[in-house]
Amino acid sequence: MRTKSIFLFFVLVFSFVSCSNKVASTEQQSPEAMPVAITALDEELAKSSKAYFASGCFWCVEGVFESVKGVKEAISGYAGGSKENPTYEQVGSGNTGHAEAVVVYYDSTQVSYETLLKVYFASMDPTQVNGQGPDRGSAYRSIILYQNATEKQAAEDYISTLDKSGKYEKPISVEVKAFTKFWNAEDYHQNYIYTHPENPYVQHESIPRIKRFQKQFPDLIKADKNLANK
């Protein structure tokens, strides 16, 4: 009986902090939660360079990149699969081929793509297959979505460097895949960690992950987005 109680405790804890349970069901079903394309990009964003990454929950990845100097905006969405106009629930089912991803708008004169790769790897466990932390499944797998041969080479070179460094006991499992299409996530997912700082998932997963990155690269962090010492 005691063993069964312990098992149920861990199941409940896992469910409480996993990405699949991060949004209340009423919020998912509300009219405001329907997919909303972010099309009103201002002139500054339209002139920015773009990069695409997936690594577990997109809330975490969006928050990490938005704290970096030179990054103008990061938008949560879906990429890596083939289904048109996917929804959060469809992607979470694992049947679309998509992963939760972000598009990063950045000023390449202030921050390079190579630096963004360092940022990407600094907040994650690149050896975890099909997930990050408590978030498991293909929808949470880690992917670098390259747009050209230069980005592909940069990603492969950095992964090779990390593999040879001996930093990780297991091989790096991050996919390096050609970018095809990015679908904006539902409007309620955008900037979620800043609009819902009290959310249990944000408190126990998103913010610690952002702090993990920021402590490694303090010189890259925007002053108003520094969470490392909080």
Backbone torsions as a table, in degrees:
resi	resn	phi	psi	omega
1	MET	NA	-42.7	179.4
2	ARG	-63.6	-39.9	179.0
3	THR	-63.3	-41.3	179.3
4	LYS	-64.5	-39.2	180.0
5	SER	-64.5	-40.7	178.6
6	ILE	-63.9	-42.7	179.2
7	PHE	-59.9	-45.1	-179.2
8	LEU	-65.0	-34.7	178.2
9	PHE	-60.9	-47.2	-179.0
10	PHE	-67.9	-34.0	176.6
11	VAL	-62.4	-43.2	-179.5
12	LEU	-66.4	-41.1	178.9
13	VAL	-63.3	-44.2	179.6
14	PHE	-60.2	-43.3	-179.1
15	SER	-66.3	-34.4	-175.7
16	PHE	-65.5	-35.7	-173.8
17	VAL	-110.8	6.8	-179.2
18	SER	-83.8	152.9	-174.8
19	CYS	-64.1	-31.5	-177.6
20	SER	-66.9	-18.1	179.4
21	ASN	-111.6	16.1	-169.9
22	LYS	-76.1	-20.3	-178.5
23	VAL	-116.3	133.3	-179.8
24	ALA	-60.2	143.7	-176.3
25	SER	-61.8	-33.4	179.3
26	THR	-65.9	-33.8	179.4
27	GLU	-71.3	-37.5	-179.9
28	GLN	-63.8	-31.2	-173.5
29	GLN	-96.6	-3.1	-176.9
30	SER	-73.9	156.7	179.1
31	PRO	-59.2	-33.4	-179.1
32	GLU	-68.2	-15.9	-175.7
33	ALA	-90.3	2.6	177.9
34	MET	-70.0	153.7	-178.3
35	PRO	-55.6	129.2	178.5
36	VAL	-127.5	115.2	179.8
37	ALA	-72.8	134.8	178.3
38	ILE	-90.5	95.0	-173.7
39	THR	-108.3	-15.2	-175.8
40	ALA	-85.0	54.3	177.8
41	LEU	-73.9	133.0	-179.3
42	ASP	-76.9	175.8	-174.1
43	GLU	-61.1	-35.3	-179.4
44	GLU	-63.5	-44.4	179.2
45	LEU	-67.4	-37.4	-179.1
46	ALA	-61.3	-27.3	-180.0
47	LYS	-91.9	-4.6	-175.8
48	SER	-79.0	156.8	170.0
49	SER	-76.9	159.4	-179.2
50	LYS	-128.9	147.1	175.3
51	ALA	-140.5	151.2	-174.7
52	TYR	-126.6	129.0	-178.2
53	PHE	-140.9	149.9	171.9
54	ALA	-132.2	138.3	-178.9
55	SER	-167.4	79.3	-178.6
56	GLY	75.2	-143.7	-177.9
57	CYS	-65.5	129.5	-178.5
58	PHE	-69.2	-21.9	174.6
59	TRP	-57.2	-46.4	-177.8
60	CYS	-64.0	-48.3	-175.5
61	VAL	-65.0	-41.9	177.4
62	GLU	-59.7	-46.4	-179.4
63	GLY	-63.7	-38.5	178.2
64	VAL	-60.5	-53.6	-175.3
65	PHE	-69.3	-34.0	-179.7
66	GLU	-68.1	-14.8	178.5
67	SER	-88.3	-1.4	-174.0
68	VAL	-92.5	133.8	175.7
69	LYS	-59.1	134.5	179.7
70	GLY	94.5	-15.2	176.3
71	VAL	-88.6	122.8	-177.6
72	LYS	-84.6	-36.4	-177.1
73	GLU	-166.0	149.5	170.4
74	ALA	-130.4	132.8	-175.8
75	ILE	-121.5	130.9	179.3
76	SER	-78.1	144.7	179.0
77	GLY	-171.6	-155.6	-175.9
78	TYR	-133.0	140.1	179.9
79	ALA	-158.2	166.9	175.9
80	GLY	97.1	-7.7	-179.2
81	GLY	-117.6	-161.8	-175.5
82	SER	-121.8	-13.0	-175.7
83	LYS	-71.4	134.8	178.0
84	GLU	-76.9	141.6	175.0
85	ASN	47.2	54.6	-178.9
86	PRO	-70.3	150.8	175.0
87	THR	-104.4	167.4	179.3
88	TYR	-56.8	-46.5	-178.7
89	GLU	-65.0	-40.2	179.4
90	GLN	-65.0	-44.4	179.3
91	VAL	-64.4	-42.2	-179.8
92	GLY	-63.3	-23.0	179.6
93	SER	-71.0	-19.0	-179.2
94	GLY	82.7	9.0	-175.7
95	ASN	-101.3	1.1	-176.0
96	THR	-100.1	-17.0	-174.3
97	GLY	85.0	-12.2	-179.3
98	HIS	-80.3	158.6	170.5
99	ALA	-122.4	154.5	171.0
100	GLU	-63.8	128.3	-172.8
101	ALA	-141.3	173.0	174.1
102	VAL	-134.3	149.3	168.0
103	VAL	-105.5	128.8	-177.8
104	VAL	-106.7	119.4	174.5
105	TYR	-94.1	121.9	-175.3
106	TYR	-141.5	157.6	176.9
107	ASP	-92.8	109.1	-174.9
108	SER	-69.0	-10.7	175.4
109	THR	-83.8	-13.3	-179.9
110	GLN	-108.5	-32.0	-179.9
111	VAL	-144.5	134.3	-176.4
112	SER	-91.3	163.3	175.6
113	TYR	-61.9	-37.4	178.9
114	GLU	-62.4	-36.5	176.5
115	THR	-68.9	-38.5	177.0
116	LEU	-61.4	-34.2	175.8
117	LEU	-63.1	-41.3	177.8
118	LYS	-63.7	-40.9	177.3
119	VAL	-60.4	-46.6	-178.6
120	TYR	-56.1	-49.3	-176.0
121	PHE	-74.7	-23.2	-172.8
122	ALA	-71.2	-19.4	-176.3
123	SER	-105.0	4.5	-169.4
124	MET	-130.0	172.1	167.9
125	ASP	-104.4	99.3	-174.6
126	PRO	-73.0	-2.7	178.7
127	THR	-94.6	-11.4	-178.9
128	GLN	-75.2	126.7	-178.3
129	VAL	-88.7	132.1	176.4
130	ASN	53.2	53.9	174.7
131	GLY	155.2	174.6	172.2
132	GLN	-142.8	125.5	-179.6
133	GLY	58.4	-129.3	-177.6
134	PRO	-79.0	-7.2	-176.6
135	ASP	-89.7	113.1	-174.4
136	ARG	-120.1	145.4	177.6
137	GLY	124.2	164.3	-175.6
138	SER	-62.4	-25.6	179.0
139	ALA	-67.7	-15.2	-178.0
140	TYR	-115.6	16.5	-179.9
141	ARG	-72.7	162.7	-176.6
142	SER	-99.8	127.7	-178.1
143	ILE	-140.3	136.0	165.6
144	ILE	-100.1	117.4	-176.1
145	LEU	-101.2	99.9	-175.4
146	TYR	-85.2	148.8	-178.7
147	GLN	-103.6	-14.1	-177.8
148	ASN	-157.5	175.5	-176.6
149	ALA	-65.2	-31.8	-179.7
150	THR	-66.6	-44.8	177.8
151	GLU	-65.5	-40.3	179.2
152	LYS	-59.8	-46.3	-179.1
153	GLN	-65.2	-41.3	179.6
154	ALA	-62.3	-43.3	179.5
155	ALA	-64.9	-46.0	-179.2
156	GLU	-65.6	-38.7	179.2
157	ASP	-65.1	-42.3	-178.5
158	TYR	-68.5	-39.9	176.6
159	ILE	-62.1	-42.0	177.9
160	SER	-60.8	-41.6	178.6
161	THR	-62.8	-43.9	179.1
162	LEU	-65.2	-41.4	179.0
163	ASP	-60.2	-40.5	-177.2
164	LYS	-79.1	-16.4	-175.8
165	SER	-71.2	-22.3	-176.8
166	GLY	79.1	9.7	-179.4
167	LYS	-66.6	-31.7	-176.5
168	TYR	-116.4	139.2	180.0
169	GLU	-77.3	-26.8	-179.6
170	LYS	-108.1	159.2	178.0
171	PRO	-67.7	150.9	178.2
172	ILE	-72.3	131.3	-174.4
173	SER	-106.2	6.6	-178.2
174	VAL	-65.7	130.5	176.0
175	GLU	-78.5	144.4	169.9
176	VAL	-116.0	110.0	-167.9
177	LYS	-134.6	143.5	179.3
178	ALA	-65.1	132.7	177.2
179	PHE	-71.9	137.5	175.9
180	THR	-122.1	-54.3	-174.9
181	LYS	-153.6	140.9	176.0
182	PHE	-117.8	131.6	179.0
183	TRP	-112.8	124.4	177.5
184	ASN	-61.3	138.2	175.0
185	ALA	-74.1	167.0	178.0
186	GLU	-54.1	149.4	-173.5
187	ASP	-57.6	-34.7	-175.5
188	TYR	-69.5	-12.9	177.7
189	HIS	-82.7	-20.4	-172.7
190	GLN	-70.3	133.4	179.3
191	ASN	54.4	34.6	-170.5
192	TYR	-65.0	-38.0	-175.8
193	ILE	-68.3	-24.3	179.7
194	TYR	-87.7	-27.5	179.4
195	THR	-92.0	-16.7	179.3
196	HIS	-134.4	58.9	-177.4
197	PRO	-65.1	-17.6	-179.2
198	GLU	-84.5	-9.7	-178.3
199	ASN	-60.4	132.5	-177.9
200	PRO	-56.3	-39.4	179.4
201	TYR	-65.6	-42.0	178.3
202	VAL	-60.2	-44.8	-178.1
203	GLN	-65.6	-40.9	-171.6
204	HIS	-96.1	-17.4	-177.2
205	GLU	-125.1	-55.5	-173.1
206	SER	-64.4	-54.6	-176.6
207	ILE	-63.8	-44.5	176.2
208	PRO	-59.3	-34.3	180.0
209	ARG	-69.7	-40.5	177.1
210	ILE	-63.9	-43.2	178.9
211	LYS	-62.3	-37.3	179.4
212	ARG	-58.6	-44.2	177.5
213	PHE	-67.4	-47.5	-172.9
214	GLN	-63.7	-31.7	178.3
215	LYS	-69.6	-25.3	179.1
216	GLN	-82.3	-30.9	-176.5
217	PHE	-132.0	62.8	-176.5
218	PRO	-60.5	-28.9	-177.9
219	ASP	-72.4	-14.7	-178.1
220	LEU	-91.5	-6.2	-168.3
221	ILE	-91.7	136.2	172.5
222	LYS	-65.9	139.5	-176.3
223	ALA	-57.7	-40.2	-177.0
224	ASP	-81.7	-1.0	179.8
225	LYS	-117.8	12.6	-175.9
226	ASN	-80.9	114.6	179.1
227	LEU	-109.4	-3.7	-170.7
228	ALA	-60.1	-33.5	-175.6
229	ASN	-103.9	14.0	-179.7
230	LYS	-102.6	NA	NA
